């Protein structure tokens, strides 16, 4: 069954929209409107996979920095401290397991 979820402002220049979800899995799009917009450092118990649909980003994951662009994908382990800075506007597609109930 298809559901529609609202676009939510998260940080300056950043929005989030749940694309699909069930108790075991959630897919979320994050849009970064301009260079310098940030996904602030945080952690959570969920395993996260990030796919870069467009744009360029510098991620910090567990103290390691990496620059990623379109087509790149990586996994962020449960409880790993992570965040990103947008280098060029774009969109990230994040998948979480289990679902992020705080996003609903």
N, C-alpha and C positions, 0 to 999 in steps of 0.2 A: 504494500500500500504506500503510495507516495504522499509525503507530508511536505508542507512548506514552512520554513523557519525564518524568523526575522533576521535582518542584518543588525548587528550590535556593535557600537563603538567600544573599543577596548582601551586603547591608548591614543594619544594625538597622532592622527594620520593612519590609524589602523582600525580595520573592522573585522568582525568575525561572523560567519554564517554557518550554522550546522547544515550539512547537505543531506545526511542520512544517519540513522541511529537505531540501535537495538541494545539490549542490556550488555551484550558482549563486545560491541564494536561501535565506533562513532567516526564519521568522516566530516571534517570541518575545513572551510575555506577561510584563509586570512588574507585580506587585501591591504597592501602597504601603498599609500597614495603618493609618497615622496621619499627621496633619499633623506636619511637621518631619522625616519620613523623607527621606533624600537618596539620589540617584544621584550619586555623587561625580564631580567634574570628571575627564574622561579624553578620550582620542582613540583612533582606530583607523583603519586604511586602508579599511574598508568604508564604502560609502554607506549611510546609515540613513534610513528613513522612519518617523516616529512618528505614531500615531493615538491620540487620547485617547478611550478607551472610556467612562471615568467618572472622577470626581474633578477636582481643580484642581491645576495645577502651575506653578511659575515655573522656566522654563528659561533657561540661559545658553548661547548658541551663538556661538562665535568672538567673545566679549566683548559680545554684545548680549543683553539680557534681554527676555523675553516671557512673559506669563501666558497659559495655555491651559486650556481646559475641554472638556467632552464634545463630540465631533464635530470638534474641531480636528485638523489634520494638517499636518505640515511635513517638510522634508527637511534632513538634516544632512550636509554634504559630507564626503568623505573627508578624514581628518586634522584636521578642525575640533575644537577643544577644546570640550567640552560637558558639561553636567550639569543636574540639576534638584533642586528642593526641593518636596515635597508640601505643598500648602496645604489640601487636603481629600482624604481617603482615596479611592483609585481604582485603575484599571488602565490601563496603556499597552500598546499593541500595536505592537511594533517589527519592521520588516522590514529585513534586511541583505542586501546584495549585494557580494561573494559571501558565502557562508555563513561564520558565525563558528565556526571549528573549535574555538576555546577554550571554547565553550559546550557541546560534546559530551562 
